[in-house]
């Protein structure tokens, strides 16, 4: 009987450990391994440009979390219909400086937030967020090393009719400056020197989706910032994304940190170079006047969040194991296509391991660890 109880307790510990792997996807200020404090695995690099048309369906270079995005001829839809919904897509790759273009319609609804977030393992971050209660503006924001306070970096910039029209939004990020664009108009520019030591400068994943900042379970400051509370009876509230073009301004297979400084000069590329692929140009039709309206509510960095009791699942690309699969989203014999699909090269029919097959060894490993330490 004692042995059975120990086994049952060990199983419970293992289940919690496995569950925690999926719950981190929507954490707002959490990093699985922060290179500021320890040595971490290399980040898989995009190292190229991909142009994803979501009207053609899902691609395995982005994984779903926090809910289930749906696809049709208009693209991918992220619907918030009940407490805890926070559907998003997260890139399996990182970019080290680059350009992200997303053509989308923001979600309506008081308290509903549509988000486009670039975030690194050091919690550097660049954001665009649209509040469902205001279809005329977009919030631009940035954070360095997870330092949220003081809350004085955000701006509300013009983005008229953003819930009804397809508009292309761009974040263009280099070592010297970040420029946010709305439909060809540069609405904000941040220089390295103006960031007061908080300039984002480490490899970033790309995330976009919708969530309820106005959920009743959220802190009062978050609800106020999101212009909530959210009335779910009026939902669901859809954010729609037609396409995403992502350009990595660096090249190589993976990016790693040469030290614990978090500076861009410390980033190393395997098989490539940092910031050697910035040869593109942007068509700028206008420049908006600077908006000095700064944010004050206590909204943490991280962009896409969810209320208490929410759950998160992660599906899609299965490379969550160890070794080269974890360090590189494109295994040997596979290629990334310009459409954002990771496929076997011609003549290579070896299939990658399915995600479900990786859970078994992980569960067994946790059980062995727990049972081995049991008194």
C-alpha positions in Angstrom: 0.0 0.0 0.0 2.8 2.4 0.9 4.5 1.7 -2.5 1.3 2.4 -4.3 0.8 5.7 -2.5 4.4 6.7 -3.4 3.8 5.7 -7.0 0.6 7.7 -7.1 2.3 10.8 -5.6 5.1 10.4 -8.0 2.6 10.4 -10.9 1.0 13.5 -9.6 4.4 15.3 -9.5 5.2 14.2 -13.0 1.8 15.4 -14.4 2.4 18.8 -12.8 5.8 18.9 -14.4 4.5 18.0 -17.9 1.6 20.4 -17.6 3.9 23.3 -16.7 5.5 22.9 -20.1 2.3 24.1 -21.9 1.3 26.7 -19.3 4.4 28.8 -19.9 3.3 29.8 -23.4 1.1 32.6 -22.2 3.1 33.7 -19.2 3.8 37.4 -19.5 7.2 37.8 -17.8 8.5 34.3 -17.8 11.4 32.8 -19.6 12.2 29.0 -19.7 15.9 29.9 -19.5 17.1 33.5 -19.1 20.6 34.0 -20.5 21.1 36.9 -18.1 21.5 34.5 -15.3 22.6 31.2 -16.7 23.9 29.4 -19.8 21.0 28.5 -22.1 20.5 26.5 -25.2 20.9 28.3 -28.5 17.8 29.9 -30.1 16.8 28.5 -33.5 17.3 31.2 -36.1 15.1 32.0 -39.0 18.0 33.4 -41.0 15.8 34.3 -44.0 12.5 35.9 -45.1 9.2 34.0 -45.1 5.9 35.2 -46.4 3.0 33.3 -44.8 -0.5 33.5 -46.4 -2.8 32.2 -43.6 -5.7 31.9 -46.1 -3.8 28.8 -47.3 -4.0 27.3 -43.9 -1.7 26.7 -40.9 2.1 26.4 -41.2 4.4 24.5 -38.8 6.8 27.3 -38.3 4.2 28.8 -35.9 2.6 26.8 -33.1 -0.8 27.5 -31.4 -1.2 28.2 -27.7 -3.9 29.5 -25.3 -6.7 28.3 -27.6 -7.4 27.1 -31.1 -7.0 29.6 -34.0 -9.3 28.8 -36.9 -8.5 29.1 -40.7 -10.6 30.1 -43.7 -10.2 32.0 -46.9 -9.7 35.3 -45.0 -6.8 33.9 -43.0 -6.4 32.9 -39.3 -8.9 34.0 -36.7 -8.2 34.3 -32.9 -11.5 34.4 -31.1 -12.1 35.3 -27.4 -15.5 34.0 -26.4 -15.1 33.1 -22.7 -13.0 33.6 -19.7 -9.5 32.2 -20.2 -9.4 32.4 -24.0 -6.1 33.7 -25.2 -5.4 32.1 -28.7 -2.2 33.0 -30.3 0.5 31.8 -32.7 4.2 31.6 -31.6 7.1 31.3 -34.0 9.3 28.3 -33.5 12.2 30.4 -34.7 13.9 33.6 -33.5 15.0 36.7 -35.4 18.1 38.8 -34.5 17.0 42.2 -35.7 14.5 42.2 -38.5 11.2 43.2 -39.9 7.7 41.8 -39.1 4.7 42.7 -41.3 1.3 41.6 -40.3 -1.9 42.3 -42.3 -4.8 42.1 -39.9 -8.1 43.3 -38.5 -8.1 44.0 -34.8 -10.7 42.4 -32.5 -13.7 44.5 -31.2 -15.0 44.6 -27.7 -14.4 46.4 -24.5 -11.5 44.8 -22.6 -10.4 42.8 -25.6 -6.8 43.2 -26.7 -5.2 42.2 -30.0 -1.4 41.8 -29.8 1.7 41.6 -31.9 4.7 40.9 -29.7 8.4 40.3 -30.3 9.9 38.8 -27.2 13.3 37.4 -26.3 14.5 34.9 -23.6 16.0 37.9 -21.7 12.5 39.5 -21.8 13.4 42.2 -24.2 10.2 43.1 -26.0 8.6 45.1 -28.8 4.8 45.4 -28.9 1.8 46.6 -30.9 -1.5 46.3 -29.2 -5.0 47.3 -30.2 -7.8 47.8 -27.7 -11.2 46.6 -28.7 -12.9 49.6 -27.2 -11.0 52.0 -29.5 -10.8 51.3 -33.2 -8.8 54.4 -34.0 -5.5 53.8 -32.3 -2.7 51.2 -31.7 -0.5 51.1 -28.7 3.2 50.8 -29.3 5.5 49.8 -26.5 8.9 48.3 -25.6 10.7 46.8 -22.7 14.3 45.8 -22.0 15.3 42.8 -19.8 11.8 42.5 -18.4 12.0 45.9 -16.6 8.5 47.2 -16.7 8.7 50.1 -14.4 8.3 53.0 -14.8 5.3 52.6 -17.1 6.2 55.5 -19.3 7.3 53.9 -22.6 4.0 53.3 -24.3 2.3 55.5 -26.9 -1.1 55.5 -28.5 -0.6 56.1 -32.2 -3.2 56.6 -35.0 -4.6 53.5 -36.7 -8.1 54.5 -37.9 -10.8 51.9 -38.6 -8.5 49.1 -37.5 -11.3 46.6 -36.8 -13.0 46.9 -40.2 -10.1 47.3 -42.6 -7.2 45.1 -43.6 -4.2 47.1 -42.5 -0.5 46.1 -42.7 1.4 46.8 -39.5 5.2 46.7 -39.4 7.9 46.6 -36.7 11.3 47.3 -38.2 14.1 46.6 -35.7 17.8 47.3 -36.2 20.7 47.9 -33.7 20.1 51.6 -34.0 16.3 52.2 -34.0 12.9 50.6 -34.0 10.2 52.0 -36.3 6.5 51.1 -36.0 4.4 51.5 -39.2 0.7 51.6 -39.8 -0.3 51.1 -43.5 2.9 52.6 -44.8 3.0 55.5 -42.3 5.8 55.6 -39.8 3.9 56.4 -36.5 6.8 56.1 -34.1 10.6 55.8 -34.0 12.7 54.8 -31.0 16.5 55.2 -31.2 19.0 53.2 -29.2 20.0 56.3 -27.2 16.5 57.3 -26.4 15.7 54.0 -24.8 17.8 54.9 -21.7 19.5 51.5 -21.4 16.3 49.5 -22.1 16.7 49.0 -25.9 15.6 45.5 -27.0 18.6 43.8 -28.5 18.5 40.0 -28.2 17.0 37.3 -30.4 13.2 37.5 -30.5 10.3 35.1 -31.1 7.2 36.4 -32.9 3.8 36.1 -31.2 0.4 37.4 -32.2 -3.2 36.8 -31.0 -6.0 38.1 -28.9 -6.8 38.0 -25.2 -9.1 39.7 -22.6 -7.3 42.3 -20.6 -10.7 43.2 -19.2 -11.3 39.8 -17.7 -12.7 40.2 -14.2 -9.9 38.0 -12.8 -7.2 40.4 -13.9 -5.8 43.1 -11.7 -7.8 46.4 -11.7 -4.9 48.3 -13.4 -5.0 45.8 -16.3 -8.8 46.0 -16.6 -8.6 49.8 -16.7 -5.8 49.8 -19.2 -7.8 47.5 -21.5 -10.9 49.7 -21.1 -12.9 46.8 -19.7 -14.5 44.9 -18.1 -15.2 42.4 -20.8 -18.8 41.3 -21.4 -18.4 37.8 -22.8 -22.2 37.7 -23.6 -21.4 40.0 -26.5 -18.8 37.8 -27.9 -17.1 36.0 -29.5 -14.6 38.7 -30.3 -12.4 37.9 -33.4 -9.0 39.1 -34.4 -8.2 38.2 -38.0 -4.7 37.9 -39.6 -4.5 37.5 -43.4 -0.7 37.2 -43.7 2.7 37.7 -42.0 6.0 38.5 -43.6 9.0 38.0 -41.3 12.6 39.0 -42.3 15.6 38.1 -40.2 18.3 40.7 -40.5 20.9 38.1 -39.3 21.8 34.7 -40.8 22.8 31.3 -39.6 21.2 28.2 -37.9 21.0 29.4 -34.3 21.8 32.3 -32.0 23.5 32.0 -28.7 24.7 34.4 -25.9 28.4 34.9 -25.6 28.0 36.2 -22.0 25.4 37.3 -19.5 25.2 41.0 -20.6 22.3 40.6 -22.9 23.9 43.1 -25.4 23.5 42.5 -29.1 27.3 42.5 -29.5 27.4 39.4 -27.3 25.1 37.4 -29.6 26.8 34.7 -31.7 25.5 33.1 -34.9 26.2 29.5 -35.9 27.0 29.4 -39.6 26.1 33.1 -40.2 26.6 36.6 -39.0 24.6 39.1 -36.9 22.9 42.0 -38.8 24.4 41.1 -42.2 21.0 40.6 -44.0 19.6 44.1 -43.7 19.4 44.8 -47.4 15.7 45.4 -47.7 13.9 48.7 -47.9 10.5 49.9 -46.8 8.0 52.0 -48.7 7.1 54.9 -46.4 4.1 57.0 -47.6 4.0 59.4 -44.6 5.3 60.1 -41.2 2.9 60.7 -38.3 3.5 63.4 -35.8 5.0 62.2 -32.5 2.4 61.2 -29.9 3.4 62.2 -26.4 0.5 60.4 -24.6 2.4 58.1 -22.2 0.8 55.1 -20.5 0.3 54.9 -16.7 -1.7 51.7 -15.9 0.4 48.9 -14.4 0.3 46.6 -17.5 3.3 44.2 -17.4 5.4 43.3 -20.5 4.5 40.2 -22.4 1.5 41.3 -24.5 -0.7 38.2 -24.7 -2.1 37.2 -21.4 -5.1 35.5 -19.9 -7.4 35.6 -16.8 -7.1 33.3 -13.8 -8.1 29.7 -14.4 -7.1 29.8 -18.0 -5.5 26.9 -19.7 -3.0 26.7 -22.5 -2.2 24.0 -25.0 0.5 24.0 -27.6 0.2 22.2 -30.8 1.9 22.1 -34.1 5.6 21.7 -34.8 6.9 18.9 -32.5 10.5 19.8 -32.1 10.5 20.1 -28.3 13.0 17.5 -27.4 16.8 17.7 -26.9 19.8 18.0 -29.1 19.7 19.5 -32.6 15.9 19.4 -32.7 15.7 21.8 -29.8 18.5 24.0 -31.0 17.4 24.2 -34.7 13.8 24.1 -36.0 15.1 22.8 -39.3 16.5 19.3 -38.7 19.1 17.8 -41.0 17.5 17.0 -44.3 14.6 19.5 -43.8 14.2 23.0 -45.2 12.2 26.1 -44.5 10.3 27.3 -47.5 9.6 30.9 -48.3 6.0 30.2 -47.4 7.0 29.4 -43.8 6.6 25.6 -44.0 9.2 23.2 -42.6 9.3 20.2 -45.0 11.7 17.4 -45.9 14.1 18.2 -48.7 13.6 16.3 -51.9 14.2 12.6 -51.5 14.2 12.7 -47.7 11.1 11.0 -46.3 12.3 10.6 -42.7 9.5 12.0 -40.5 10.2 14.0 -37.3 9.1 12.6 -34.0 5.5 13.4 -33.1 5.1 15.6 -30.1 3.1 12.9 -28.2 6.0 10.6 -28.4 8.2 13.1 -26.6 5.8 13.3 -23.6 6.3 9.6 -22.7 10.1 9.8 -22.2 9.7 13.1 -20.3 7.1 11.6 -18.0 9.3 8.5 -17.5 12.3 10.7 -16.7 10.4 12.7 -14.1 9.0 9.5 -12.5 12.5 8.0 -12.3 13.8 11.2 -10.7 11.0 11.4 -8.2 11.1 7.7 -7.3 14.9 7.7 -7.1 14.8 10.4 -4.5 11.9 9.0 -2.5 12.8 8.0 1.1 
